[in-house]
Amino acid sequence: MEFNLLIHQVVHWLDHLPFEQPTPDISKAGQACALKRRRSLKLREPRKRRYPASPPRSRDENSQDSTSSEMLPSTPGKKRAHGDDTNLDNEQTPRAETMSTNRHPLDNPPDLGLRSNASSFASRSDASVSRDSKRSKRSQSPTKLFPMYGPEGQRLIRDALSTTAPRQSLPSSLSELIQDINDISRGFSIIPQSMKAALDQHLKNTAPLDRLHGFMFFEDTNSIKDLDESLDWASAREVLRRALRIADRSGQCSQMLSDESAWNNMVHTPLLELFARDMYSCTNQELLDFISCTTTNVDSAYHRFPDTASRVDYVLRFIPERDPTFHAPSDVMAPCFNWTSDRLLQQYPLAFSIETKRYGGNTAKGEQQMGIWHAAQWEFLISRTGSVATNKLEFLPGVVVQGHIWSLVITTRSQAITTVLCSVEFGNTSSVIGVLQVIAGLRRLRKWSLEILWPWYKENLPGLCQL
């Protein structure tokens, strides 16, 4: 009997469905007409059928759950009873509605106005969740960045460089590098003597906050002659002009709280251009060049941690063809000289890498990214040359930049543990002397790359060695 009654009610409900639904009108007049039409339809129906517009639930308690889940309207009522607060905290964020496979297309005709509001709210909620997620990643606590653990005993840890009571004996080559970087950070031997006259004149004319001292200059007697007439290298006055522009743009980016890409485009790339391609320093410096690699990934074969593999912003690469003493083996078909997934970049051995952050960015996060990047580099070198040869390198240098502050980051390797030594600041691009200070630090890293790393590559890395 109840089954026949339900069929009768469904048929009665279908007969009274308004098949020609009016187009929603956002105007007040349209809303008033729609409200009046709904009220008139409700008055024609029996009292118990006025609200809601869907068929009533079955009173059979055995089928209560299945029947009610199919008959409930998918859009919420416009008004909530004041006393019905039981499930208020259990409401889910609105999502786009999907059509159930067990539901008839006319089972619950949608209210387009309500659906539009729900969809708009859902999109705003999704955007808010996305922003909150990104914000939580940006504001991650430094204590959660280290240590990191991977399979087969892989670890990434952080250690400090103590000048008063070293906790570990550093290799002599690393101690010498740290000492030189500390001297550069104090301003020793950072400016070529050939620039002294132009820089003195500039400081007299502008009365800046910088002050020159005799210990800041070094003799650049090894420079080529007639530099002012050369088209390959910039003159002292041209170097000074570009350094002034870099310092000015660094101040603008700091003032405007610019993002990382703005710093890269306006400050870091021009500085690297000046360092690598315009300032003459030594006879074989053309062997080393820089390239931007913000979208270059680590080859998954060398990534050993569950976290996403890191990227860096710049790498300095060796160009073997520019070394007159190098003769490439004839049996090399597809050279792979680094740990990246870029097939074109794999043709070049890499010297050191640079990771940049915006002004006020997370320096500890930059150190972690460099540590993950270096861990992949260590894995690559061990897989290609063996642990005995790799141990001869002793350490790998990198650079982390936060706004205008440039710092040296060192990683060492012991068995499966990669240790990141705390960064050492060596330059600041907020002034013209600071720009020359940064270039001096990069010049010291280039010296290590040409004197230590490149000979090691030619001796041990397959495809470069003459074995």
N, C-alpha and C positions, 0 to 999 in steps of 0.2 A: 504494500500500500504506500509506504513511504517512498519507494522507488518510483512509482507512477506519479506521485505528487511532485517529486523532484523533476521528472521529465516535463510535467505540466508547467512548472515554474520556469524551467529553462526556455521552453517554447514561448511562454508569455514574455520573458525577458528579451528574447531575440526579436519578437514581433514589435517591441517598443523601442528597439535601438534606433537612434538617429543616424542613419547611414550617410546623410549629407551633412557632414560636419562643417561648420563655417570656418573660414580662414581666420586664425587668431589676429585680433586687432589690438595694437598696443595703446590705442587712444582710449580715453575715458568713456566716450560714447559707445565704442565697440565692447568694452568690458561691461557696461551697464546692460546692453542688449543681450549679451551672452548670459549674464546672471539672471535676467528676467526670463529667458527661454528655459534655463535649467529649472527655475522655480515652477514654471507652468507645467513642465514635464513631471515634476515631483508631485504636484497636486492631483494629476490624473491617475497616479498609481495608488494601490492600496497602501494603508498607513505603514505596514511593516515592510513595504518594498521601497519606501522613499529613499532610505539611506542605509547602507551604501548602494551603488548602482549595480553591483555584481550579485549573482545568485547567492542565497543564504547558505551557510555551512550546514553540513549534515549533522544531525543530533546524535548519530551513532558514535559512541565513544570509541569503539574499536577502530573505526576508520577516520577518526577525527584528524589525525596528523596528516595523512595523505590527502584527504579531501580539502582541508583548509589550506594546505600549501599550494594546491592548484587553483583554488578559487579566490585567494586573497588578491586585492589589487596591487599592482607593482608600483604605483605612485602613491606617496603618502597623502593622508588627508590634510586639508588646509589648516585645520585647527586641531590642537591636541587637548584632550581633557586635562584639567588642572590636576586632578588627582592621579592621573596615569603616568607616574614617573618611574615605574619599575625598571624599564629597559632604556632609560634615557642615556645612561653611560655606555650602553652596549651598541649604540648606533654606529654603523660603519660609514666611512667616507663615501659619498655618492660616487658611483661609477656608471659608465655607459651601460644601458640596459641591453641584455641579450634575450633573444626569443627562445623560450623553452621548447624542446622537441615534443613534449607531451601536451602542449597548450595549443588550443585552436586559435587561428589568427584573430577571431572576433571575441575571444574569451574576455579580454580586458582592453577595450579601446583606449588608446593613450590620450591624455590631456596634453596637447602640444605646448601649452603655456607652461605647465608644471615641468614638463620634460626639458624645455629650454632653460628654465631656471636651475633645474638640477644639473644639467650639463654644464652650465656656466659655473656653478659652484664647484663641480667636480674638477673642472680645468683649473680653477683658482687653487683648489686644495692640492692638486698634483704639483702645480708650480711651487706652492709653498713647501711641500715635502721635498722637492728637488733642491730648492734653495737651502733648506735646513740641512739636507744631507751634505751639500757642498760646503756649507759653513762649518759643519762638524768635522769634515776632513781637513779644512784649512786650519782649524783651531785645535788640531790634535795635540795632546800634551807631549812635550819632548820626551818625557819618561816612558812613553809607550812606543817610541821609535827604536829603542835599543833595549836589550839585545833582540836579534832575529834568529830564528831557528829553521833549519831545513833538513832534508833527509841525509843519511849517511854522516851524521855529525857536523853538518854545515852550520856555521854560526857567523853572525855579524855583530861585533861588539865595538864599544867605544872606549877610548883610553885618553889620558891627558899627557901633555908634554910638560914635565916639571923641570924647570931650570935649576932649582935649588937641591932637590933630592930625587934624581931620576930613578924610577922604579924598574927600569930595564936598560940594559946596555944597548945604545943605538949604534948602528953601523957608522963607520967614520964618514962615509960619503953622505949619509943623511944628516949627521951632526954638522958637517960643513955647509950643507944646503940650508939648514935651519939658521945657522949663524949668519950666513949671507942675507937671508930673508929678514932677519932681525935688524941687521945693519941698514938694509933698504928701508925698513919701516921707520928707522930713526933719521933717514935722510942722507945716509952716507953714499957718495958716488952714484948719484941717480941722474945727473944732468951732464950731457957731453960739454966739454970745454968750448967747443965751437959755437954753442948757443948762448954763452955767457953775455956777450955784448948785446945781442938782441933782447935777451931777457932782462938785463939791467935797465935798458932803455924803456922797456914796457913798464916795469915796476915804478920807475920814476914818473912816467906820464900818468899812470892810473892810480897811484897811491893805494894799492890793495893791502890786504891783511897779511900777505905772504912776506917772508923775509929770507934773503939769500945769505948763505954762509959758504966759506971756502971749501969745507968738507963735502958740500953737495956736488961738486964738479969732479969729473974724471977726464983724464987725457984720452982723447979719441984719435991718437996718431995713426992708427991702422986704417982710418977711413980713406976712401979713394980720393984722388985729387980732383980739383975743379968740380966739386959737388954742386955748386950753384949752377953750372952749365949742363948738368946731367939730366936726362929725361927719365932715368930709371929710379932715381932717389930724390926725395924732397930736400930742399935747402933748409938751413937752420931757421930762417925767417918763416918758411912755409910750415915747418914742423911746429913752430911756436903758434902760428895762426890757427892751425888745426887743433892744437891742444887747448887753446883758449875757447874755441867753439865747443869742444867736447865738455869742458868745465861749465860753460854757460848752459848747455843743454842738460847737463846733469842736475844743475840747480833748478831748471824748469821742471824736470821730471819729479824731483823731490818735492817741489812746491805744489805741484798738481796731483801728487800721490798717484802717478801714472802706473799702469799695469806693466807686467813683465815684458810684453811685446814692444811697448813704447821705449822702455829702457834699452832693449836689444837694438831696436832700429836707430834710435837717436844718439845713444851713448856707446854701447859696447861694440857694435860693429864698426863704427868709425875709428874707435880706439884700436881695435885689432887690425884694421886696415893700415893705420899709421905704424903700428908695431911691426907687422909682418911684411909689408910691401913698400913702405915709404922711408923708413929710417934705416940707414945703412949701419951695420954693426960688425959683421964678420964676413969672410969670403964665401962661406958655404951656407949662409942663412937662407938662400933660396930653396934649399932642400926641404925646408919646413914651411908649410902654408896652413892656413886655417879655413874651415868650412862650417857653415851653419847646419845643424842636424837636429832641429827641434822635433821632427817626426820620425826619427830613426830609432828602431827598436833593437833590443838585445836579442840575439839568436836564442831561441828557447832551449837549445841544447846546452847552453852555458849558464842558464838561470837556475839557481838552486834553492830558491825560497818561495814559500806559498804566496807571498805578496806579489802584486803586479810588478813586472820588471820596470826599472826606472829608465828615463831618457835624460839626456843632457842637451845643452843649447849649442855648444860649439865643441869641435875637436880640432886639434892640430895634427896634421897628417904628414908623413914623409912621402916625397915624390921621388922614387928610386931613380928614375931616368935622369934626374938632375945631379946625380952623384957620378962624377967621371970615373971613379974607382970601382963602380958597381957594374957587374956583368950578369944579367939575368940568366938563369938556367934555361936551356932550350926545351926541356921536357915538361915545363909547367903549362898545363892546358887551361885550367880555371883557377887562377890564384885566389886564395882566401887568406888575407893577412890580418884580419881582426875579428872581433866577436859580435859584430852587428849583423842584422838580417838584410841589409841593403847590398844587393849584388854588385852595384857599381862602386860603392864605398869599400867593399871587401877587397878591392884591388890595391888598397893603400894601407901600410902599417900606420898605426896611430901612436902619437907621442903622449900628449896629455889632454885632458878634457876640462871643459868649463861649464859649470851649472850656475844659472842666474836666477835670482829672486827679486821681486819688486822691493821698493823701499818699505821697510817695516815687515818684510816677509820672515818666514821661519828659517833661520839659519841652521838649526838642528835638522830640519827636514831636508835641507840642501845637503848637509853632510851625510844623511842616510842615503839619499839618492846617489851621491857620489860613491858611497860605500857599496851599494848594490851594483852599480855600474863597474866598479873596480873588481868586485868579487867575480863578475862574469869575465872580466879581462884576465884575472888570475886563472880561472878555469880554462879559458882558451889557451893561454900560454902553457899551462901544465899538460893539456891534452895534445898539444902540437910539439912541444920540445922536451917534456918530461920534467919531473920535480927537481932533479939535480941541477939542470940548466936554469930553471926558473928561480931557484934559490939564490943564484948569483946576482939577480936584480936587486934583492934586498927590500926594495920599497917601490911604490908607484905614487907620483905626485898628481894632484888635481887642483882646480881652483873653484871656489864657491864665491859668488858675487851676490851681495845683498844691497840693492840700490847702488850707492856710489862706493861701497866698501868692498875691497877685493881681499880674499884670504886664501892662504895655502892650506890644502887638506892632504894628508899623507895616509896611505893604507899599507899595511904589512900583511904577510901571509905566513901562517904556521900550521902545517897539516891542513885541516879543513876549516880553520878559523881565520877570518878576515877581520883585522883590527883597524878601526878608523881613529886616527890621532886627531885631537882637537885642532880646529883651524887656527892659523896664525895670520893675523892681519898684516898686510904689507903695503897697502896703498889706498888712496881715496880720491875719487874724481871730482870732488867738490871745488878744487882749485887747480890752477895750471901746474903748480909744482906737484900736486897730488897725482895729476894725470901722468906726468913724467916719472913719478914714483911707481905707479902701476906698471908702466912700460919697462922700468928697470927690473921689477920682479918677474915679468914675463921674459925678459932677456935672460935672466938667470935660469929659468926653467928651460929655455931654448938651449942654453949651454949644456945643461944636463942631458937633454934629449940628443944632441948631436955628439956629445963626447962619451956618453954611457949607453943610452938605449939603442941608438942606431947601430953602433958596432956589435952590440949583443944580438940585434935582429939579424944582421948579416952573418953572424956566426952560428945561430941556432934555429932560426925560423925556417921551416921547409918552404921552398920556393924563392927564398932570398939567399940562403947559405949555398956555398959552392961544393957541398958534399955530394 
